[in-house]
Amino acid sequence: METEKQKKKMRWWKIPLGILLAVILIVGGYAAYVLLTYNRIEDNQTLEVQGNAEESAAAGREYTIVSYNIGFGAYTADFTFFMDGGKESRARSRESVLECVNGTSETALSYSPDFVLFQEVDTDSTRSHHVDQASLITDLFGASGSFDHVFAQNYHSAYLMVPPLEPHGASNSGLLTLSRADISSSLRRSLPIATGFKKLLDLDRCYSISRIPVDNGKELVLINLHTSAYGTDASQGNAQMEMLFADMKAEYDKGNYVICGGDFNHDFTGDSVQYFNPGTQDIFSWCQPFPEDIIPDGFTRCMDYADGMVSTSRNTDIPYSEESFVVILDGFVVSDNVTCRYVQNIDTGYQYTDHNPVVMKFTLNP
């Protein structure tokens, strides 16, 4: 009888042991899936140019360019994001995504732009209900005139099971460049990113280089950029900037016009953190001071704001309010053969995304 009791007792121990082994196998299998499916997008990837723009750019003519991070169509003004300390991981609905993407597109179009640089444009992501935002935007712009457009996939990811109750899922996101002038070719450059486990948070990062012929035989080299935000540090961010500036200087040395715009994930002015958040002790990897000491000779950040300082990004730990942490992350860097005639960050109240657009008017010096 005693032996039978001991056998039953041993059988009870097998149940939690079996559950533990099953959990280990599931977690281990998922970790293997994430690691084995991880791959970087190839560097120096030729990008397909689509659209119906025919004119070349002209030296001496004034142009308008807009840079806008659309936040994968999720960030209404009251949206909070789990990686910033908020609660949400996905856009609230497909309808909300459509409203936000349409809103950011119409905002950009309201400035009658000749060129537009969009960042964080999803094509088939769990977090944005699989809306092809690139097609949605290009259709809206195509209805307003003749544009060329180029899409560069910034990153893609396996299905990420965080947070557990509403996983962020799989992401496919990129940079969309639109131009009323003919784009002759475009290239994707892979930026250096974090290594080890951090790379699963940092995903992939890139910038696109689009070439636009100018009527004087030179080229306007238009760079659309979105650098790392999470899982990186100042040295990694500087490495990305050093690579970017090396490519920009090489083009400038050839005599070309160079404009780089986008989300730099640095405090663009170097002092906007304290300007908008006086006395703050908050430190985030995505708003370290812009490494101005590595900007090559012949290049300038466009910061002479026509109507004063306006933030371009908010921390999404809380719904947008006067208490929100805000900063300038977005802007333009130009070569000195490009004259910036006007630049302004536009206060949209963060209605459709966690960024505000930047509008610049410029001429290519004859």
Secondary structure as UniProt FT lines:
FT   HELIX           2..37
FT   STRAND          45..46
FT   STRAND          49..51
FT   TURN            59..60
FT   STRAND          62..69
FT   HELIX           71..73
FT   TURN            77..78
FT   HELIX           82..84
FT   HELIX           94..109
FT   TURN            110..111
FT   STRAND          115..122
FT   HELIX           126..128
FT   TURN            129..130
FT   HELIX           133..142
FT   TURN            143..144
FT   STRAND          148..156
FT   TURN            164..165
FT   STRAND          172..179
FT   STRAND          185..190
FT   HELIX           196..198
FT   HELIX           199..202
FT   STRAND          206..214
FT   TURN            215..216
FT   STRAND          219..226
FT   HELIX           234..253
FT   TURN            254..255
FT   STRAND          257..263
FT   TURN            268..269
FT   HELIX           272..276
FT   TURN            278..279
FT   HELIX           285..287
FT   HELIX           292..294
FT   TURN            297..298
FT   STRAND          299..301
FT   TURN            306..307
FT   STRAND          313..314
FT   TURN            316..317
FT   TURN            322..323
FT   STRAND          326..327
FT   STRAND          330..335
FT   TURN            336..337
FT   STRAND          338..345
FT   TURN            349..350
FT   STRAND          358..364
//
